[in-house]
Amino acid sequence: MSSEQIVTTPLAKGFRIVDELPFRDKPLKAALQVRRIGTLTIKKRGVDIVPEELVRRMKLKGPNKAIVIMTRVQGQGRAFLVERH
């Protein structure tokens, strides 16, 4: 579910999309390295990935933390860098 405005509810967590990132491993890793991401949390909906395995494959090093939501939009894989609000 998405919205142009912030909706607060005890039934869901809210995130603000910061950027769209590449969905494939190598370009995603490069995009996260540029941002100096070392700690990554991956949330997924409708895609066949295991978040813990993907994080391990990324082998990220850096001082920053990030949350990436991986999902499908119109049948294609998408990765979104998000912030909790």
FIVOTOR-52466 format. One record per atom (N, C-alpha, C, CB): y, x negated, z negated. Coordinates in steps of 0.05 Angstrom, whole numbers, padded with zeros to 5 digits, always signed. Glycine has a CB too. Layout:
YXZ...
END
This chain:
-00023-00017+00000+00000+00000+00000+00025-00018+00000+00000+00019-00024+00045-00011+00015+00069-00026+00016+00093-00008+00014+00071-00044+00041+00116-00020+00007+00140-00004+00003+00164-00022+00008+00141+00009-00024+00186-00010+00017+00211-00025+00020+00225-00029-00007+00230-00010+00039+00217-00013-00027+00229-00016-00054+00208-00021-00075+00245+00010-00061+00216-00032-00097+00197-00037-00119+00189-00011-00133+00210-00057-00140+00163-00008-00135+00152+00015-00149+00136+00005-00172+00135+00033-00130+00143+00013-00196+00128+00004-00220+00109+00026-00229+00148-00002-00243+00084+00017-00233+00063+00036-00241+00043+00020-00258+00049+00050-00217+00031+00033-00278+00010+00019-00293-00017+00017-00278+00005+00033-00320-00018+00030-00255-00043+00031-00239-00045+00009-00219-00045+00057-00226-00024-00007-00215-00025-00028-00194-00006-00051-00201-00018-00017-00167-00012-00075-00190+00005-00098-00193+00023-00099-00168-00011-00124-00197+00047-00108-00172+00066-00110-00150+00071-00138-00141+00092-00096-00157+00073-00142-00115+00079-00169-00104+00101-00166-00083+00054-00181-00092+00118-00187-00081+00138-00188-00060+00129-00209-00040+00166-00195-00072+00128-00202-00015+00120-00221+00006+00143-00241+00010+00113-00206+00033+00136-00267+00008+00155-00288+00012+00154-00298+00040+00149-00312-00008+00129-00300+00051+00126-00311+00078+00098-00304+00088+00130-00342+00078+00095-00303+00114+00069-00300+00127+00059-00328+00134+00069-00281+00152+00034-00334+00126+00023-00361+00131+00000-00358+00151+00013-00374+00105-00008-00381+00163-00031-00380+00181-00056-00371+00166-00036-00408+00194-00073-00357+00180-00098-00346+00168-00121-00366+00169-00106-00321+00183-00121-00385+00188-00143-00404+00190-00140-00427+00171-00145-00414+00219-00162-00439+00163-00162-00459+00142-00143-00483+00146-00190-00470+00139-00146-00497+00168-00129-00521+00172-00099-00515+00173-00137-00534+00199-00090-00496+00188-00061-00490+00188-00052-00479+00161-00055-00470+00210-00069-00464+00147-00062-00453+00121-00058-00476+00102-00083-00434+00111-00077-00495+00102-00075-00519+00084-00049-00534+00090-00099-00537+00088-00043-00538+00115-00018-00553+00122+00007-00538+00112-00017-00556+00153+00007-00512+00115+00030-00496+00106+00033-00498+00075+00028-00467+00115+00011-00498+00061+00012-00500+00032+00020-00529+00023-00015-00492+00020+00011-00549+00038+00018-00576+00031+00048-00581+00034+00003-00596+00048+00060-00569+00055+00089-00572+00059+00104-00561+00035+00098-00557+00085+00093-00540+00023+00106-00527+00000+00097-00540-00027+00098-00497-00001+00081-00561-00025+00072-00577-00048+00057-00559-00068+00096-00590-00062+00040-00542-00058+00023-00525-00074-00001-00540-00084+00015-00499-00058-00005-00539-00110-00029-00552-00122-00048-00533-00135-00020-00573-00143-00037-00511-00145-00053-00490-00157-00050-00464-00140-00045-00485-00187-00073-00455-00130-00072-00432-00111-00090-00410-00122-00081-00441-00083-00080-00386-00122-00095-00361-00127-00096-00346-00101-00082-00345-00150-00121-00338-00093-00124-00322-00069-00134-00294-00077-00144-00336-00049-00120-00274-00067-00128-00246-00069-00137-00238-00041-00105-00228-00081-00157-00221-00039-00167-00213-00013-00173-00183-00012-00192-00228-00005-00169-00172+00012-00176-00144+00017-00185-00142+00046-00151-00125+00012-00210-00134+00050-00220-00129+00077-00226-00153+00094-00200-00112+00091-00228-00176+00082-00235-00200+00097-00260-00213+00084-00211-00221+00098-00276-00226+00100-00301-00238+00091-00296-00267+00083-00322-00236+00113-00284-00271+00060-00280-00298+00049-00287-00298+00019-00251-00308+00053-00294-00321+00009-00298-00324-00020-00275-00341-00030-00326-00338-00027-00256-00328-00045-00232-00342-00053-00236-00369-00066-00216-00325-00071-00255-00371-00084-00260-00396-00098-00269-00418-00079-00282-00392-00120-00285-00411-00059-00294-00431-00040-00270-00440-00022-00316-00420-00022-00253-00422-00014-00230-00429+00003-00211-00447-00013-00215-00403+00012-00206-00441-00038-00189-00458-00054-00200-00486-00056-00185-00445-00083-00226-00487-00061-00240-00513-00063-00237-00529-00037-00269-00510-00070-00240-00516-00014-00238-00529+00012-00210-00540+00018-00247-00510+00035-00190-00526+00007-00162-00534+00011-00155-00561-00001-00143-00513+00000-00168-00568-00023-00163-00594-00037-00133-00599-00040-00177-00617-00022-00119-00580-00051-00090-00582-00053-00082-00600-00077-00078-00555-00056-00059-00613-00073-00047-00630-00094-00017-00625-00093-00054-00661-00090-00006-00620-00116+00022-00615-00118+00029-00601-00143+00032-00599-00094+00055-00600-00150+00064-00589-00175+00068-00559-00175+00089-00602-00184+00067-00546-00152+00074-00518-00150+00049-00500-00150+00090-00513-00125+00054-00475-00159+00032-00454-00158+00039-00433-00137+00029-00441-00187+00018-00420-00127+00023-00399-00107+00001-00378-00108+00025-00411-00079+00008-00355-00098-00011-00333-00094-00010-00326-00065-00004-00308-00112-00034-00325-00052-00036-00317-00024-00055-00293-00023-00047-00341-00007-00045-00272-00009-00062-00249-00004-00072-00251+00024-00045-00222-00009-00098-00249+00027-00111-00250+00054-00122-00222+00059-00133-00272+00055-00114-00211+00082-00121-00184+00088-00122-00180+00118-00102-00164+00075-00127-00155+00127-00126-00148+00155-00103-00130+00160-00153-00135+00164-00089-00135+00182-00067-00118+00191-00073-00112+00220-00039-00131+00187-00077-00087+00227-00083-00078+00254-00107-00094+00265-00059-00082+00272-00127-00098+00248-00152-00111+00257-00151-00141+00258-00159-00101+00283-00129-00154+00251-00127-00183+00252-00122-00194+00224-00105-00192+00271-00134-00218+00218-00131-00231+00193-00102-00240+00189-00150-00254+00190-00092-00236+00165-00065-00244+00158-00065-00257+00130-00045-00220+00159-00048-00276+00126-00045-00289+00100-00016-00287+00092-00055-00318+00100-00011-00277+00068+00017-00274+00058+00021-00289+00033+00023-00244+00054+00041-00306+00032+00050-00319+00007+00066-00299-00008+00066-00345+00013+00059-00293-00033+00072-00272-00049+00081-00282-00076+00054-00248-00052+00099-00267-00088+00107-00271-00116+00102-00245-00131+00137-00280-00118+00094-00247-00156+00092-00223-00173+00120-00214-00179+00076-00229-00199+00124-00188-00181+00150-00178-00190+00146-00159-00213+00164-00163-00167
END
